[in-house]
């Protein structure tokens, strides 16, 4: 036991006096002390010669010696690495490492353009939560429980609370605005929404909307039409034709679907417009009196209009994207096509 202790003291002195001149010297240290045939392995082999009553003390000495050898190796390696970094001289004449240029997502490009168009005519931007309660997403919008219109907006419910849903439209933001602000109200509400639909080239379980709301005194359907004419002209060009078709939405009355002449085929007929020459881009109408009453607004004094459009659809028409799944697949080849926008 005494002989082992004296032997370890000699090795410890050697470790403490070691000076790592370079990486090669450090490697020799590793082989000598920590290698498979190194000193640490050898001294542990001496345990067989230690009396049984002293094996515990010997084990503590050997373990301390092993930890010292490993700790000094890590310390010396760190010292050499630091010296190498400080001594390295950068050649500033070399060209820099090129960084790939990023690009905005096409849906974000379209959303920003939509917002910019409506901001020019006095609309402000409003946002809200994507997880909504039943009141703001359905009931306050003239869709009470068991209303058949809810079937068209089958969505994802949060199991933690059956009253919470992933919102089916950004109309819920309009509800929150009317709850917090009295007329006049003029907002555009962009954001992501969800529907429980089968994913295909024409549909997805999530998509993006931009909805508009204008409530004030003496607002008419003529104001709605002129606002949407302006939007179409700014987005697709002055030669774009527009038509309105009667439709139904529980939160507007009267309601309409709005189509534009297909910008891809010029109205002649193609796969995108199903050979009709027309493409539907949004739904709209005058705000239903019941919806105004739900927020304490007198429909005899105030009227308003609302509209909602799918950002994916606008992007598809504007940039001729033939598959909605491309927007969420993160394919660099697809996204790079929008690098100049």
N, C-alpha and C positions, 0 to 999 in steps of 0.2 A: 504493500500500500504506500509506504514512504517512497519507495523507488518510483512508483507510478506518478506520485505527486511531484517529485523532483523533475521527472521527464516532462511533465506537462508545463512546468514553469519555464523550462528551456524553450519549448515550442512557443509558448505565449510571448516570451521576450522576442523571439524571431519574428512573430507576426506583427508585434508593435513597432519593431524597428524596420519593417519592410517598407521600401520606397518604390512605388510603381512608376518606373520611368516611362513606360509605354504600354500599349495593349498586349504586346508579346510577353512582357514581364508579368503582367497581371494574369495572363493565361498560365504561365508557369506556376504562379502562386496557387491558382485553382487546382491544377493537376497535383501539385505537391501536397496540399492540405485537404482538398475536397474531392479529389478524383476517386475512381473506384478502387485504386490501390494506394490512396493517399494516407497521410498521417492520421486523420480522424478515424478512418476505418481500422488502421493498425492498432491504435491505442484502445479502441473499443474491443479489439480482440484480446487485450490483456485482461479483460474482466474474468476470464476463466481461471486466471492464476490468483485472483483476489479471494481471501477467505470469506466464507459465507456471512459471517457477522459484520464484515466491512463492505459488502457489496453495495449496500445502500449509499454509503458515503462516497464510494468510488463512482457510482453511477451519477451522483450529483456533480462531481468534479468533471467527469467526462462530458456530461451534457453542457456544462458551462463552457468547457473548452470548445465544443462543437459550435455553440452559439456565437462565441467570440470569433472563430475562424470565418463563419458565414457572414457575420455583421461587418467585419473588416473588409471582406471581399466586396460587399455591396458598397461600402464607403469608398474604397479605392476606385471602383468602377465609376461611381458618380463623380469623383474628383477628375478622373481622366476625361469623362464626357464633357464636363464643364470647361476644362482647359481647351479641348478641341474646338468647342463652339466659340470661345473667346478669341482663339487664334485664327479662326477661319476668316478670310477676307472676301467680301462680296465684290464681284466684278460688275460694277454699275454700268458698264458699257454694253452688257448683254441685253438682248430684248427681254421685256417682261413676259411672264406667263400669261397667255391669253385667257380671258374669262368669257364663257359663252354668254351671249346676249339673251336676256330673258324676254318674255312676251306676256302681255295681258291675255287672259282667257277670253275667247270670243263672246261668251255670254256676258262677261263683265264689260267688254267693249260696247256691246249693244245696250246694256243697262245704263251705262254712263251717257250714251247718246240720247236715249229716251229721257232720262232725267234732265239733261241739258236742254232739250227741246221744250219740255213743259216748264222748266224754270224761267224760260224767256217770256212766258205769258203769265207769270205770277204764282206758279205752283211751288210749294215748298216740299221737302222730302220728309217723310215720316216712316219710322220703323217700329216693329213690335216683336214680341217673343214668338219663337217657332212652336213651343209647346203652349197650347191655349186651353182655356176652360170652355165648357159648353156654351155659356152665355155669350161670350164674345165671338165664338166661331159659328154658332148656329142660332140660338134662340133670339138674341137681340137683332139679328138680321132677318127677322120675320120667318124663321124656320123653327117653329116649336117642336117639342119632342114628338116623334112618330110622323113628322111631316115627310111626304114622299120625296121632296127635293133632297133630303139627306141621303137617299139611296144613290144619287148621282155623285155624291162626294164621300164615298166609303173611304175611311182613313184608318190610321193606326192609333189605337187607344193605349194609354199608359196604364199598365196593370196595377201600378201602385195606387192609382186613383182613377176610377172609371169616368170621372168628370173631365179628365185631362186628355187632350188629343194632340197629335201633330197636325197643325193647322192645315186646312184644305185650300185656303185662299188668303190673300192679304187683306181681304175685306175685314178681317178681325182687327187690323190696324185702324181702319176707318172707324170701327165701332169704338175703339179706345180713344181716338181723337175726338169724336162727338161726345164721349163721356167726359172729357177733360176740358173741351174748348167749345164755347158757344159761337154761332155763326157771326161773321162770315168765316167759312172754312174752305181752303183750297189746297189740297195736298196730293202728292203722288207717293204711292206706297210700294216700293220694290222689295222683293225678298223670295226666299225659297219656301215652297209649299209641298204637301205630300198627299198622295192618293194611293189607295190599295189597288193597284193595277198591274197587269202582267207586263213585264218589260219587253219591248219590241222596238222596231225601227221608228215607230210612230208614237210610242207611249213609254212612260217611265214611272217608277213609284215615287219619284220626286222631280220637281221641275221649278221654274222660276216665273214669277208674275210681276207685273207692274200695274197697280190699280190706281185710278184717280177718283177724287171726290171733290165736288164743288157745291157748297150749300150757302145760299144767301137769299135776299129778297129778289123776287122777279126773275129767277133763273128759269129758262125755258128749254125745250127740246132743240130749238134753233141754236141756242148757245152751245149745247152738246155737239151738234153737227158741225158747227163752225170750228170748234176746238179740235175735233177729230180730223176735219179736212186739213187744218193747219199741220197737225202731227204727221199725217200721211205725206203731205207735200214736202215737209222737211226731211222725213226719213227716206222716202222712196223716189222723190222727184215730182215736179209739177205735172208731168204727163200721166201720172197714176190716176186711174178711174176708181170711183168709190160707189158702193151701193149698200143700202140698209135693208135687212129682212126682218120681219116681225119674229119675236122669240119670247121666251119666258124665263124670268129669274125671280125668285121670291122676294128679293130686296129692291127690285125696281119695277115700275109700272107707269107708262108702257115700257117695254123692253125690245131690244133689237140686236141682231148680229150684224157686224159690219164686215164686208168683203172688199178686197181691192183687186184690180186687174193683175193677173199673174205677171210679175216682173221678169220671170225666167223665159217665158215663151211670148211675152207681149200680148197676152190675151188670146193667142191662137189655139191653145190647148196642149197640155203636156202631162207627164205622170204626176208632177207636183200638184197641179190644179185639177187632177182627175179629168183632164180634157174638157173642162168647162170654161176655162179662161179666167176663172175667179178663185181667189184664195181667202178663206176666212181668217181674220187676224184678231178680232176682239168681240166681246159682248158689252152692251151698254144699256142705259135707260135712265129714266127719271127716278130719283130716290123714292121708295115706297113711303106713303104717309105713316104707316105703322112703325117703320124703322125710326123715323124722326120722333114719333111719340115715345118710343122706348128710351129716348135720351132727353126727354123733357123739352123737345123743340116743337113749337106749334106749326103744323103743316099748313095752317091757314095764313101764316105770316111768311114762312120760309119754304122755299123749294130748292131742289138740287138735282144734279145728275152724277152718275157714277159710271165708270167703265173699267174693264179689266182685260189685259192682253198677256199672252204667253211670250216670255222673252226668247225661249227656244224657237218658237214659230217665227218670230221676227228675224232672228239670226238665220234660220233656215232659208227664209225668202231672200234676205239681203245678201247672204254669202253662199247660197246654193248648197247647204249641208243636207245630205240625203238620209242621214241616220241619227236619231236623237241620242243614241248610245255613245256616239263619238265624243260628246261633251264631257262625259264622266270617265272615260277610259284612260285618260292621261297619256295618250299616244303622242310622243314628241313630234312625230312626222306631221300629225294633224295640227297641233298647236303652232308649229313653226310657220304655217301658212299665214298666220295672223300677226307675224312679227313686225310688219310695217305699219300696223294700225295704231 
